Each structure stands twice: as structure tokens, then as C-alpha cells.
Amino acid sequence: MPESRSVNLVVNLPVELADEVERLQRTDPEFIEKVLAYGLVRRAVFARLRGVTALHRSSSSPVESTYEASSELT
């Protein structure tokens, strides 16, 4: 597993949600880590897919677009 280190994040949440997050942080900190990791990975994947979609739209030929998009993913 890659080396890791902790960071502190400050996020403004609605009071009820903030209370729930604090409770979960105390009782199951690993769950919060997994939720944050999931969110970051999901965001990175969708950003990458948006980039591939932009490549697809900028090409003049649908065949070229498909080839460019598939070659970008590898």
C-alpha cells in the first residue's frame, strides 16, 4: 500500500449533517476515510470522462473520435 499521511479539512455543512459526520468520525473513522476516497475517485473518473467526451466532440469524424477516446484511456 502506498505511503499516506493525514490532512485536516474544514467544510461548512448543515448542522444536522455536521453532527452526524462528527459522530461517525468518533465511532467509525475508517468509514469517513472510505467515503472521502470514494468521492475523490468518482470526481477524478468523471473529470477524465468529460475530457474524453470533449475529445470526442472536437474531432470531425466519428470513427476518429472513437479511436482517439479509446487510445486516451490506455
BELURTA-V974898 format. One record per backbone hydrogen bond with DSSP energy under -1.0 kcal/mol. CO is the residue of the C=O (numbers start at 1). NH is the residue of the N-H. E is the energy in kcal/mol with one decimal. If there is no record, write none. Layout:
BEGIN
CO;NH;E
CO;NH;E
END
This chain:
BEGIN
14;18;-2.9
15;19;-2.6
16;20;-1.9
17;21;-2.7
18;22;-2.5
19;23;-2.2
20;24;-2.6
21;25;-2.6
22;26;-1.8
23;27;-2.5
24;28;-3.4
28;32;-1.2
29;33;-1.9
30;34;-2.3
31;35;-2.5
32;36;-2.5
33;37;-2.5
34;38;-2.7
35;39;-2.4
36;40;-2.4
37;41;-2.6
38;42;-2.8
39;43;-2.2
40;44;-2.2
41;45;-2.7
42;46;-2.5
43;47;-2.2
44;48;-2.2
45;49;-2.7
46;50;-2.4
47;51;-1.8
48;52;-2.1
49;53;-2.5
50;54;-2.2
51;55;-1.9
52;56;-2.4
53;57;-2.2
54;58;-1.6
61;65;-2.5
62;66;-2.1
63;67;-2.1
64;68;-2.9
65;69;-2.7
66;70;-2.4
67;71;-2.4
68;72;-1.8
69;73;-1.0
END
